[in-house]
Amino acid sequence: MPAGLLRDHHTKEGVWGEIVVLEGCLNYTITEPVLEVIALSEGLVGVVEPTIPHHVTPSGPVRFYVEFSR
């Protein structure tokens, strides 16, 4: 997993993302405007909104990918 995903980052204006977990669990933390932690697992997609700071934390071994769209 790239180290940059473990610390706060954001997408550009107009760019959305979907975090798709293939195996294991991943905590998706949205840090603004309100702190929210979402436990993602297979079948539960995390939605990344444009410009919103967030990061992920693996909860054990995990396989996932992020799909971006404009």
N, CA, C and O atoms as a Tripos MOL2 file, in Angstrom:
@<TRIPOS>MOLECULE
protein
  280   279    70     0     0
PROTEIN
NO_CHARGES

@<TRIPOS>ATOM
      1 N           0.8450   -1.1610    0.0000 N.3       1 MET1
      2 CA          0.0000    0.0000    0.0000 C.3       1 MET1
      3 C           0.9020    1.2390    0.0000 C.2       1 MET1
      4 O           1.8190    1.3250    0.8160 O.2       1 MET1
      5 N           0.6580    2.1970   -0.9010 N.am      2 PRO2
      6 CA          1.4510    3.4280   -0.9090 C.3       2 PRO2
      7 C           1.3010    4.1990    0.4080 C.2       2 PRO2
      8 O           0.1920    4.3530    0.9220 O.2       2 PRO2
      9 N           2.4070    4.6740    0.9390 N.am      3 ALA3
     10 CA          2.3980    5.3880    2.2230 C.3       3 ALA3
     11 C           1.4880    6.6100    2.2060 C.2       3 ALA3
     12 O           0.9200    6.9730    3.2360 O.2       3 ALA3
     13 N           1.3440    7.2490    1.0470 N.am      4 GLY4
     14 CA          0.5030    8.4360    0.9460 C.3       4 GLY4
     15 C          -0.9570    8.1790    1.2740 C.2       4 GLY4
     16 O          -1.6700    9.0990    1.6760 O.2       4 GLY4
     17 N          -1.4130    6.9470    1.1110 N.am      5 LEU5
     18 CA         -2.8070    6.6250    1.4200 C.3       5 LEU5
     19 C          -3.0610    6.5600    2.9210 C.2       5 LEU5
     20 O          -4.2020    6.6780    3.3690 O.2       5 LEU5
     21 N          -1.9870    6.3710    3.7030 N.am      6 LEU6
     22 CA         -2.1130    6.2430    5.1540 C.3       6 LEU6
     23 C          -2.2030    7.5900    5.8670 C.2       6 LEU6
     24 O          -2.5380    7.6410    7.0510 O.2       6 LEU6
     25 N          -1.9090    8.6720    5.1630 N.am      7 ARG7
     26 CA         -2.0240   10.0130    5.7680 C.3       7 ARG7
     27 C          -3.0470   10.8090    4.9590 C.2       7 ARG7
     28 O          -3.3760   10.4600    3.8250 O.2       7 ARG7
     29 N          -3.5380   11.8810    5.5690 N.am      8 ASP8
     30 CA         -4.5770   12.6750    4.9050 C.3       8 ASP8
     31 C          -4.1540   13.1330    3.5120 C.2       8 ASP8
     32 O          -3.0360   13.6030    3.3010 O.2       8 ASP8
     33 N          -5.0730   12.9820    2.5780 N.am      9 HIS9
     34 CA         -4.8990   13.4460    1.2050 C.3       9 HIS9
     35 C          -6.2980   13.7030    0.6500 C.2       9 HIS9
     36 O          -7.2880   13.4240    1.3270 O.2       9 HIS9
     37 N          -6.3920   14.2210   -0.5480 N.am     10 HIS10
     38 CA         -7.7050   14.4930   -1.1360 C.3      10 HIS10
     39 C          -7.6080   14.4350   -2.6500 C.2      10 HIS10
     40 O          -6.5220   14.5180   -3.2230 O.2      10 HIS10
     41 N          -8.7620   14.2910   -3.2850 N.am     11 THR11
     42 CA         -8.8200   14.3450   -4.7410 C.3      11 THR11
     43 C          -9.0200   15.7960   -5.1580 C.2      11 THR11
     44 O          -9.3590   16.6480   -4.3370 O.2      11 THR11
     45 N          -8.8110   16.0640   -6.4230 N.am     12 LYS12
     46 CA         -8.9990   17.4180   -6.9530 C.3      12 LYS12
     47 C         -10.4870   17.7160   -7.1220 C.2      12 LYS12
     48 O         -11.3220   16.8110   -7.1050 O.2      12 LYS12
     49 N         -10.7950   18.9730   -7.2820 N.am     13 GLU13
     50 CA        -12.1610   19.4150   -7.5530 C.3      13 GLU13
     51 C         -12.7200   18.6280   -8.7440 C.2      13 GLU13
     52 O         -12.0750   18.5370   -9.7890 O.2      13 GLU13
     53 N         -13.9080   18.0650   -8.5840 N.am     14 GLY14
     54 CA        -14.5600   17.3380   -9.6620 C.3      14 GLY14
     55 C         -14.1530   15.8820   -9.8220 C.2      14 GLY14
     56 O         -14.6710   15.1900  -10.6990 O.2      14 GLY14
     57 N         -13.2300   15.4050   -8.9850 N.am     15 VAL15
     58 CA        -12.7730   14.0170   -9.0800 C.3      15 VAL15
     59 C         -13.3210   13.2180   -7.8940 C.2      15 VAL15
     60 O         -13.0650   13.5420   -6.7340 O.2      15 VAL15
     61 N         -14.0740   12.1760   -8.2130 N.am     16 TRP16
     62 CA        -14.6530   11.2740   -7.2240 C.3      16 TRP16
     63 C         -13.8740    9.9670   -7.2300 C.2      16 TRP16
     64 O         -13.2120    9.6390   -8.2150 O.2      16 TRP16
     65 N         -13.9520    9.2330   -6.1500 N.am     17 GLY17
     66 CA        -13.3260    7.9230   -6.0940 C.3      17 GLY17
     67 C         -14.2350    6.9190   -5.4240 C.2      17 GLY17
     68 O         -15.1240    7.2780   -4.6530 O.2      17 GLY17
     69 N         -13.9980    5.6440   -5.7300 N.am     18 GLU18
     70 CA        -14.6690    4.5450   -5.0480 C.3      18 GLU18
     71 C         -13.5900    3.5840   -4.5600 C.2      18 GLU18
     72 O         -12.7610    3.1160   -5.3420 O.2      18 GLU18
     73 N         -13.6090    3.2950   -3.2620 N.am     19 ILE19
     74 CA        -12.6750    2.3450   -2.6760 C.3      19 ILE19
     75 C         -13.3830    0.9920   -2.6490 C.2      19 ILE19
     76 O         -14.4200    0.8330   -2.0050 O.2      19 ILE19
     77 N         -12.8080    0.0280   -3.3530 N.am     20 VAL20
     78 CA        -13.4150   -1.2990   -3.4710 C.3      20 VAL20
     79 C         -12.4910   -2.3190   -2.8020 C.2      20 VAL20
     80 O         -11.3550   -2.5130   -3.2350 O.2      20 VAL20
     81 N         -12.9790   -2.9610   -1.7540 N.am     21 VAL21
     82 CA        -12.1980   -3.9700   -1.0390 C.3      21 VAL21
     83 C         -12.4910   -5.3450   -1.6430 C.2      21 VAL21
     84 O         -13.6440   -5.7560   -1.7690 O.2      21 VAL21
     85 N         -11.4210   -6.0390   -2.0090 N.am     22 LEU22
     86 CA        -11.5460   -7.3810   -2.5820 C.3      22 LEU22
     87 C         -11.4360   -8.4640   -1.5110 C.2      22 LEU22
     88 O         -12.1210   -9.4850   -1.5760 O.2      22 LEU22
     89 N         -10.5740   -8.2320   -0.5320 N.am     23 GLU23
     90 CA        -10.3710   -9.1720    0.5790 C.3      23 GLU23
     91 C          -9.9680   -8.3890    1.8150 C.2      23 GLU23
     92 O          -9.2490   -7.3950    1.7110 O.2      23 GLU23
     93 N         -10.4170   -8.8180    2.9740 N.am     24 GLY24
     94 CA        -10.0400   -8.2030    4.2350 C.3      24 GLY24
     95 C         -10.8730   -6.9860    4.5660 C.2      24 GLY24
     96 O         -11.9720   -6.8020    4.0420 O.2      24 GLY24
     97 N         -10.3270   -6.1480    5.4560 N.am     25 CYS25
     98 CA        -11.0300   -4.9520    5.9160 C.3      25 CYS25
     99 C         -10.1050   -3.7430    5.8740 C.2      25 CYS25
    100 O          -8.8900   -3.8580    6.0300 O.2      25 CYS25
    101 N         -10.7140   -2.5880    5.6610 N.am     26 LEU26
    102 CA         -9.9800   -1.3370    5.5420 C.3      26 LEU26
    103 C         -10.8010   -0.2530    6.2220 C.2      26 LEU26
    104 O         -11.9930   -0.1160    5.9460 O.2      26 LEU26
    105 N         -10.1830    0.5160    7.1020 N.am     27 ASN27
    106 CA        -10.8720    1.6470    7.7260 C.3      27 ASN27
    107 C         -10.6520    2.8810    6.8640 C.2      27 ASN27
    108 O          -9.5140    3.2770    6.6090 O.2      27 ASN27
    109 N         -11.7280    3.4750    6.4250 N.am     28 TYR28
    110 CA        -11.7200    4.6880    5.5970 C.3      28 TYR28
    111 C         -12.1120    5.8380    6.5090 C.2      28 TYR28
    112 O         -13.2420    5.8920    6.9940 O.2      28 TYR28
    113 N         -11.1800    6.7600    6.7460 N.am     29 THR29
    114 CA        -11.4080    7.8710    7.6660 C.3      29 THR29
    115 C         -11.5350    9.1690    6.8940 C.2      29 THR29
    116 O         -10.6250    9.5700    6.1690 O.2      29 THR29
    117 N         -12.6730    9.8160    7.0610 N.am     30 ILE30
    118 CA        -12.9240   11.1480    6.5030 C.3      30 ILE30
    119 C         -12.6620   12.1210    7.6420 C.2      30 ILE30
    120 O         -13.2720   12.0070    8.7050 O.2      30 ILE30
    121 N         -11.7510   13.0870    7.4300 N.am     31 THR31
    122 CA        -11.3450   13.9480    8.5460 C.3      31 THR31
    123 C         -12.0140   15.3190    8.5510 C.2      31 THR31
    124 O         -11.9790   16.0100    9.5690 O.2      31 THR31
    125 N         -12.6140   15.7250    7.4520 N.am     32 GLU32
    126 CA        -13.3370   17.0050    7.4030 C.3      32 GLU32
    127 C         -14.5450   16.8460    6.5020 C.2      32 GLU32
    128 O         -14.4690   16.0400    5.5750 O.2      32 GLU32
    129 N         -15.6180   17.5230    6.6890 N.am     33 PRO33
    130 CA        -15.8590   18.5360    7.7090 C.3      33 PRO33
    131 C         -16.1270   17.9460    9.0820 C.2      33 PRO33
    132 O         -15.9920   18.6470   10.0850 O.2      33 PRO33
    133 N         -16.5080   16.6560    9.1560 N.am     34 VAL34
    134 CA        -16.7430   15.9760   10.4230 C.3      34 VAL34
    135 C         -16.0040   14.6450   10.3820 C.2      34 VAL34
    136 O         -16.0490   13.9330    9.3780 O.2      34 VAL34
    137 N         -15.3230   14.3120   11.4800 N.am     35 LEU35
    138 CA        -14.5910   13.0500   11.5510 C.3      35 LEU35
    139 C         -15.5610   11.8760   11.4470 C.2      35 LEU35
    140 O         -16.5430   11.7990   12.1840 O.2      35 LEU35
    141 N         -15.2680   10.9650   10.5190 N.am     36 GLU36
    142 CA        -16.0990    9.7860   10.3200 C.3      36 GLU36
    143 C         -15.1930    8.6270    9.9110 C.2      36 GLU36
    144 O         -14.3740    8.7660    9.0030 O.2      36 GLU36
    145 N         -15.3400    7.4920   10.5780 N.am     37 VAL37
    146 CA        -14.5680    6.2960   10.2460 C.3      37 VAL37
    147 C         -15.5410    5.2380    9.7420 C.2      37 VAL37
    148 O         -16.5120    4.8990   10.4190 O.2      37 VAL37
    149 N         -15.2710    4.7200    8.5510 N.am     38 ILE38
    150 CA        -16.1350    3.7240    7.9320 C.3      38 ILE38
    151 C         -15.3250    2.4500    7.7250 C.2      38 ILE38
    152 O         -14.2880    2.4730    7.0610 O.2      38 ILE38
    153 N         -15.7920    1.3450    8.2870 N.am     39 ALA39
    154 CA        -15.1300    0.0470    8.1130 C.3      39 ALA39
    155 C         -15.6000   -0.5440    6.7940 C.2      39 ALA39
    156 O         -16.7740   -0.8810    6.6380 O.2      39 ALA39
    157 N         -14.6830   -0.6680    5.8500 N.am     40 LEU40
    158 CA        -15.0120   -1.2250    4.5400 C.3      40 LEU40
    159 C         -14.5720   -2.6710    4.4700 C.2      40 LEU40
    160 O         -13.5070   -3.0380    4.9690 O.2      40 LEU40
    161 N         -15.4010   -3.4840    3.8480 N.am     41 SER41
    162 CA        -15.0710   -4.8810    3.5890 C.3      41 SER41
    163 C         -15.6710   -5.2500    2.2440 C.2      41 SER41
    164 O         -16.3050   -4.4200    1.5920 O.2      41 SER41
    165 N         -15.4760   -6.4590    1.8380 N.am     42 GLU42
    166 CA        -15.9740   -6.9100    0.5430 C.3      42 GLU42
    167 C         -17.4750   -6.6140    0.4130 C.2      42 GLU42
    168 O         -18.2660   -6.9920    1.2760 O.2      42 GLU42
    169 N         -17.8510   -5.9420   -0.6660 N.am     43 GLY43
    170 CA        -19.2520   -5.6090   -0.9090 C.3      43 GLY43
    171 C         -19.6760   -4.2490   -0.4010 C.2      43 GLY43
    172 O         -20.7750   -3.7980   -0.7230 O.2      43 GLY43
    173 N         -18.8450   -3.5770    0.3830 N.am     44 LEU44
    174 CA        -19.1650   -2.2430    0.8950 C.3      44 LEU44
    175 C         -18.1710   -1.2520    0.2920 C.2      44 LEU44
    176 O         -16.9830   -1.2910    0.6130 O.2      44 LEU44
    177 N         -18.6470   -0.3760   -0.5710 N.am     45 VAL45
    178 CA        -17.7960    0.5650   -1.3050 C.3      45 VAL45
    179 C         -17.7030    1.8810   -0.5460 C.2      45 VAL45
    180 O         -18.7110    2.3950   -0.0610 O.2      45 VAL45
    181 N         -16.4940    2.4250   -0.4420 N.am     46 GLY46
    182 CA        -16.2920    3.7440    0.1600 C.3      46 GLY46
    183 C         -16.2970    4.8060   -0.9230 C.2      46 GLY46
    184 O         -15.5950    4.6760   -1.9260 O.2      46 GLY46
    185 N         -17.0800    5.8500   -0.7290 N.am     47 VAL47
    186 CA        -17.1780    6.9380   -1.7030 C.3      47 VAL47
    187 C         -16.2620    8.0750   -1.2720 C.2      47 VAL47
    188 O         -16.3710    8.5860   -0.1580 O.2      47 VAL47
    189 N         -15.3560    8.4680   -2.1690 N.am     48 VAL48
    190 CA        -14.4170    9.5590   -1.9200 C.3      48 VAL48
    191 C         -14.9450   10.7910   -2.6470 C.2      48 VAL48
    192 O         -14.9920   10.8240   -3.8770 O.2      48 VAL48
    193 N         -15.3400   11.8010   -1.8800 N.am     49 GLU49
    194 CA        -15.8570   13.0320   -2.4690 C.3      49 GLU49
    195 C         -14.7150   13.9800   -2.8250 C.2      49 GLU49
    196 O         -13.6770   13.9800   -2.1630 O.2      49 GLU49
    197 N         -14.9020   14.7830   -3.8610 N.am     50 PRO50
    198 CA        -13.8560   15.7230   -4.2740 C.3      50 PRO50
    199 C         -13.4410   16.6660   -3.1320 C.2      50 PRO50
    200 O         -14.2870   17.1720   -2.3940 O.2      50 PRO50
    201 N         -12.1600   16.8870   -3.0050 N.am     51 THR51
    202 CA        -11.5040   17.8370   -2.0980 C.3      51 THR51
    203 C         -11.6430   17.5220   -0.6070 C.2      51 THR51
    204 O         -11.1480   18.2920    0.2150 O.2      51 THR51
    205 N         -12.2890   16.4350   -0.2320 N.am     52 ILE52
    206 CA        -12.4960   16.1120    1.1860 C.3      52 ILE52
    207 C         -11.2960   15.3110    1.7110 C.2      52 ILE52
    208 O         -10.9910   14.2440    1.1770 O.2      52 ILE52
    209 N         -10.6110   15.8140    2.7530 N.am     53 PRO53
    210 CA         -9.4510   15.0990    3.3090 C.3      53 PRO53
    211 C          -9.8530   13.7420    3.8980 C.2      53 PRO53
    212 O         -10.8720   13.6160    4.5770 O.2      53 PRO53
    213 N          -9.0320   12.7480    3.6230 N.am     54 HIS54
    214 CA         -9.3020   11.3960    4.0960 C.3      54 HIS54
    215 C          -8.0150   10.5780    4.0840 C.2      54 HIS54
    216 O          -7.0100   10.9860    3.5030 O.2      54 HIS54
    217 N          -8.0630    9.4200    4.7340 N.am     55 HIS55
    218 CA         -6.9720    8.4490    4.6750 C.3      55 HIS55
    219 C          -7.5400    7.0620    4.9570 C.2      55 HIS55
    220 O          -8.6860    6.9290    5.3860 O.2      55 HIS55
    221 N          -6.7410    6.0400    4.7160 N.am     56 VAL56
    222 CA         -7.1660    4.6700    4.9990 C.3      56 VAL56
    223 C          -6.1700    4.0060    5.9310 C.2      56 VAL56
    224 O          -4.9970    4.3740    5.9810 O.2      56 VAL56
    225 N          -6.6660    3.0110    6.6740 N.am     57 THR57
    226 CA         -5.8440    2.2260    7.5800 C.3      57 THR57
    227 C          -6.2460    0.7660    7.4170 C.2      57 THR57
    228 O          -7.4130    0.4260    7.6130 O.2      57 THR57
    229 N          -5.3040   -0.1020    7.0630 N.am     58 PRO58
    230 CA         -5.6630   -1.5160    6.9360 C.3      58 PRO58
    231 C          -5.9630   -2.1210    8.3000 C.2      58 PRO58
    232 O          -5.3470   -1.7680    9.3050 O.2      58 PRO58
    233 N          -6.9090   -3.0260    8.3130 N.am     59 SER59
    234 CA         -7.2340   -3.7760    9.5190 C.3      59 SER59
    235 C          -6.8290   -5.2230    9.2550 C.2      59 SER59
    236 O          -7.6730   -6.0970    9.0600 O.2      59 SER59
    237 N          -5.5220   -5.4510    9.2540 N.am     60 GLY60
    238 CA         -4.9860   -6.7590    8.8820 C.3      60 GLY60
    239 C          -4.7060   -6.8010    7.3880 C.2      60 GLY60
    240 O          -4.7080   -5.7630    6.7280 O.2      60 GLY60
    241 N          -4.4650   -7.9840    6.8530 N.am     61 PRO61
    242 CA         -4.2060   -8.1070    5.4180 C.3      61 PRO61
    243 C          -5.4330   -7.6650    4.6060 C.2      61 PRO61
    244 O          -6.5670   -8.0080    4.9380 O.2      61 PRO61
    245 N          -5.1830   -6.9040    3.5460 N.am     62 VAL62
    246 CA         -6.2930   -6.3910    2.7430 C.3      62 VAL62
    247 C          -5.8520   -6.2360    1.2880 C.2      62 VAL62
    248 O          -4.6980   -5.9110    1.0080 O.2      62 VAL62
    249 N          -6.7820   -6.4720    0.3730 N.am     63 ARG63
    250 CA         -6.5740   -6.1930   -1.0500 C.3      63 ARG63
    251 C          -7.7040   -5.2790   -1.4800 C.2      63 ARG63
    252 O          -8.8760   -5.5790   -1.2540 O.2      63 ARG63
    253 N          -7.3480   -4.1550   -2.1040 N.am     64 PHE64
    254 CA         -8.3580   -3.1970   -2.5270 C.3      64 PHE64
    255 C          -7.8360   -2.3960   -3.7040 C.2      64 PHE64
    256 O          -6.6500   -2.4400   -4.0300 O.2      64 PHE64
    257 N          -8.7410   -1.6660   -4.3330 N.am     65 TYR65
    258 CA         -8.3330   -0.7210   -5.3650 C.3      65 TYR65
    259 C          -9.2340    0.5040   -5.2850 C.2      65 TYR65
    260 O         -10.3080    0.4700   -4.6850 O.2      65 TYR65
    261 N          -8.7740    1.5780   -5.9000 N.am     66 VAL66
    262 CA         -9.5440    2.8230   -5.9550 C.3      66 VAL66
    263 C          -9.8240    3.1310   -7.4080 C.2      66 VAL66
    264 O          -8.9140    3.1360   -8.2370 O.2      66 VAL66
    265 N         -11.0720    3.3840   -7.7130 N.am     67 GLU67
    266 CA        -11.4880    3.7280   -9.0670 C.3      67 GLU67
    267 C         -11.9010    5.2060   -9.0670 C.2      67 GLU67
    268 O         -12.7220    5.6250   -8.2510 O.2      67 GLU67
    269 N         -11.3290    5.9870   -9.9840 N.am     68 PHE68
    270 CA        -11.5960    7.4210  -10.0410 C.3      68 PHE68
    271 C         -12.4920    7.7610  -11.2170 C.2      68 PHE68
    272 O         -12.4700    7.0870  -12.2470 O.2      68 PHE68
    273 N         -13.2820    8.8150  -11.0550 N.am     69 SER69
    274 CA        -14.1170    9.3150  -12.1480 C.3      69 SER69
    275 C         -14.2710   10.8180  -12.0090 C.2      69 SER69
    276 O         -14.1050   11.3870  -10.9300 O.2      69 SER69
    277 N         -14.5930   11.4460  -13.1370 N.am     70 ARG70
    278 CA        -14.8120   12.8870  -13.1760 C.3      70 ARG70
    279 C         -16.2490   13.1540  -13.4970 C.2      70 ARG70
    280 O         -16.6580   14.3120  -13.5810 O.2      70 ARG70
@<TRIPOS>BOND
     1     1     2 1
     2     2     3 1
     3     3     4 2
     4     3     5 am
     5     5     6 1
     6     6     7 1
     7     7     8 2
     8     7     9 am
     9     9    10 1
    10    10    11 1
    11    11    12 2
    12    11    13 am
    13    13    14 1
    14    14    15 1
    15    15    16 2
    16    15    17 am
    17    17    18 1
    18    18    19 1
    19    19    20 2
    20    19    21 am
    21    21    22 1
    22    22    23 1
    23    23    24 2
    24    23    25 am
    25    25    26 1
    26    26    27 1
    27    27    28 2
    28    27    29 am
    29    29    30 1
    30    30    31 1
    31    31    32 2
    32    31    33 am
    33    33    34 1
    34    34    35 1
    35    35    36 2
    36    35    37 am
    37    37    38 1
    38    38    39 1
    39    39    40 2
    40    39    41 am
    41    41    42 1
    42    42    43 1
    43    43    44 2
    44    43    45 am
    45    45    46 1
    46    46    47 1
    47    47    48 2
    48    47    49 am
    49    49    50 1
    50    50    51 1
    51    51    52 2
    52    51    53 am
    53    53    54 1
    54    54    55 1
    55    55    56 2
    56    55    57 am
    57    57    58 1
    58    58    59 1
    59    59    60 2
    60    59    61 am
    61    61    62 1
    62    62    63 1
    63    63    64 2
    64    63    65 am
    65    65    66 1
    66    66    67 1
    67    67    68 2
    68    67    69 am
    69    69    70 1
    70    70    71 1
    71    71    72 2
    72    71    73 am
    73    73    74 1
    74    74    75 1
    75    75    76 2
    76    75    77 am
    77    77    78 1
    78    78    79 1
    79    79    80 2
    80    79    81 am
    81    81    82 1
    82    82    83 1
    83    83    84 2
    84    83    85 am
    85    85    86 1
    86    86    87 1
    87    87    88 2
    88    87    89 am
    89    89    90 1
    90    90    91 1
    91    91    92 2
    92    91    93 am
    93    93    94 1
    94    94    95 1
    95    95    96 2
    96    95    97 am
    97    97    98 1
    98    98    99 1
    99    99   100 2
   100    99   101 am
   101   101   102 1
   102   102   103 1
   103   103   104 2
   104   103   105 am
   105   105   106 1
   106   106   107 1
   107   107   108 2
   108   107   109 am
   109   109   110 1
   110   110   111 1
   111   111   112 2
   112   111   113 am
   113   113   114 1
   114   114   115 1
   115   115   116 2
   116   115   117 am
   117   117   118 1
   118   118   119 1
   119   119   120 2
   120   119   121 am
   121   121   122 1
   122   122   123 1
   123   123   124 2
   124   123   125 am
   125   125   126 1
   126   126   127 1
   127   127   128 2
   128   127   129 am
   129   129   130 1
   130   130   131 1
   131   131   132 2
   132   131   133 am
   133   133   134 1
   134   134   135 1
   135   135   136 2
   136   135   137 am
   137   137   138 1
   138   138   139 1
   139   139   140 2
   140   139   141 am
   141   141   142 1
   142   142   143 1
   143   143   144 2
   144   143   145 am
   145   145   146 1
   146   146   147 1
   147   147   148 2
   148   147   149 am
   149   149   150 1
   150   150   151 1
   151   151   152 2
   152   151   153 am
   153   153   154 1
   154   154   155 1
   155   155   156 2
   156   155   157 am
   157   157   158 1
   158   158   159 1
   159   159   160 2
   160   159   161 am
   161   161   162 1
   162   162   163 1
   163   163   164 2
   164   163   165 am
   165   165   166 1
   166   166   167 1
   167   167   168 2
   168   167   169 am
   169   169   170 1
   170   170   171 1
   171   171   172 2
   172   171   173 am
   173   173   174 1
   174   174   175 1
   175   175   176 2
   176   175   177 am
   177   177   178 1
   178   178   179 1
   179   179   180 2
   180   179   181 am
   181   181   182 1
   182   182   183 1
   183   183   184 2
   184   183   185 am
   185   185   186 1
   186   186   187 1
   187   187   188 2
   188   187   189 am
   189   189   190 1
   190   190   191 1
   191   191   192 2
   192   191   193 am
   193   193   194 1
   194   194   195 1
   195   195   196 2
   196   195   197 am
   197   197   198 1
   198   198   199 1
   199   199   200 2
   200   199   201 am
   201   201   202 1
   202   202   203 1
   203   203   204 2
   204   203   205 am
   205   205   206 1
   206   206   207 1
   207   207   208 2
   208   207   209 am
   209   209   210 1
   210   210   211 1
   211   211   212 2
   212   211   213 am
   213   213   214 1
   214   214   215 1
   215   215   216 2
   216   215   217 am
   217   217   218 1
   218   218   219 1
   219   219   220 2
   220   219   221 am
   221   221   222 1
   222   222   223 1
   223   223   224 2
   224   223   225 am
   225   225   226 1
   226   226   227 1
   227   227   228 2
   228   227   229 am
   229   229   230 1
   230   230   231 1
   231   231   232 2
   232   231   233 am
   233   233   234 1
   234   234   235 1
   235   235   236 2
   236   235   237 am
   237   237   238 1
   238   238   239 1
   239   239   240 2
   240   239   241 am
   241   241   242 1
   242   242   243 1
   243   243   244 2
   244   243   245 am
   245   245   246 1
   246   246   247 1
   247   247   248 2
   248   247   249 am
   249   249   250 1
   250   250   251 1
   251   251   252 2
   252   251   253 am
   253   253   254 1
   254   254   255 1
   255   255   256 2
   256   255   257 am
   257   257   258 1
   258   258   259 1
   259   259   260 2
   260   259   261 am
   261   261   262 1
   262   262   263 1
   263   263   264 2
   264   263   265 am
   265   265   266 1
   266   266   267 1
   267   267   268 2
   268   267   269 am
   269   269   270 1
   270   270   271 1
   271   271   272 2
   272   271   273 am
   273   273   274 1
   274   274   275 1
   275   275   276 2
   276   275   277 am
   277   277   278 1
   278   278   279 1
   279   279   280 2
@<TRIPOS>SUBSTRUCTURE
     1 MET1         2 RESIDUE 1 A MET
     2 PRO2         6 RESIDUE 1 A PRO
     3 ALA3        10 RESIDUE 1 A ALA
     4 GLY4        14 RESIDUE 1 A GLY
     5 LEU5        18 RESIDUE 1 A LEU
     6 LEU6        22 RESIDUE 1 A LEU
     7 ARG7        26 RESIDUE 1 A ARG
     8 ASP8        30 RESIDUE 1 A ASP
     9 HIS9        34 RESIDUE 1 A HIS
    10 HIS10       38 RESIDUE 1 A HIS
    11 THR11       42 RESIDUE 1 A THR
    12 LYS12       46 RESIDUE 1 A LYS
    13 GLU13       50 RESIDUE 1 A GLU
    14 GLY14       54 RESIDUE 1 A GLY
    15 VAL15       58 RESIDUE 1 A VAL
    16 TRP16       62 RESIDUE 1 A TRP
    17 GLY17       66 RESIDUE 1 A GLY
    18 GLU18       70 RESIDUE 1 A GLU
    19 ILE19       74 RESIDUE 1 A ILE
    20 VAL20       78 RESIDUE 1 A VAL
    21 VAL21       82 RESIDUE 1 A VAL
    22 LEU22       86 RESIDUE 1 A LEU
    23 GLU23       90 RESIDUE 1 A GLU
    24 GLY24       94 RESIDUE 1 A GLY
    25 CYS25       98 RESIDUE 1 A CYS
    26 LEU26      102 RESIDUE 1 A LEU
    27 ASN27      106 RESIDUE 1 A ASN
    28 TYR28      110 RESIDUE 1 A TYR
    29 THR29      114 RESIDUE 1 A THR
    30 ILE30      118 RESIDUE 1 A ILE
    31 THR31      122 RESIDUE 1 A THR
    32 GLU32      126 RESIDUE 1 A GLU
    33 PRO33      130 RESIDUE 1 A PRO
    34 VAL34      134 RESIDUE 1 A VAL
    35 LEU35      138 RESIDUE 1 A LEU
    36 GLU36      142 RESIDUE 1 A GLU
    37 VAL37      146 RESIDUE 1 A VAL
    38 ILE38      150 RESIDUE 1 A ILE
    39 ALA39      154 RESIDUE 1 A ALA
    40 LEU40      158 RESIDUE 1 A LEU
    41 SER41      162 RESIDUE 1 A SER
    42 GLU42      166 RESIDUE 1 A GLU
    43 GLY43      170 RESIDUE 1 A GLY
    44 LEU44      174 RESIDUE 1 A LEU
    45 VAL45      178 RESIDUE 1 A VAL
    46 GLY46      182 RESIDUE 1 A GLY
    47 VAL47      186 RESIDUE 1 A VAL
    48 VAL48      190 RESIDUE 1 A VAL
    49 GLU49      194 RESIDUE 1 A GLU
    50 PRO50      198 RESIDUE 1 A PRO
    51 THR51      202 RESIDUE 1 A THR
    52 ILE52      206 RESIDUE 1 A ILE
    53 PRO53      210 RESIDUE 1 A PRO
    54 HIS54      214 RESIDUE 1 A HIS
    55 HIS55      218 RESIDUE 1 A HIS
    56 VAL56      222 RESIDUE 1 A VAL
    57 THR57      226 RESIDUE 1 A THR
    58 PRO58      230 RESIDUE 1 A PRO
    59 SER59      234 RESIDUE 1 A SER
    60 GLY60      238 RESIDUE 1 A GLY
    61 PRO61      242 RESIDUE 1 A PRO
    62 VAL62      246 RESIDUE 1 A VAL
    63 ARG63      250 RESIDUE 1 A ARG
    64 PHE64      254 RESIDUE 1 A PHE
    65 TYR65      258 RESIDUE 1 A TYR
    66 VAL66      262 RESIDUE 1 A VAL
    67 GLU67      266 RESIDUE 1 A GLU
    68 PHE68      270 RESIDUE 1 A PHE
    69 SER69      274 RESIDUE 1 A SER
    70 ARG70      278 RESIDUE 1 A ARG
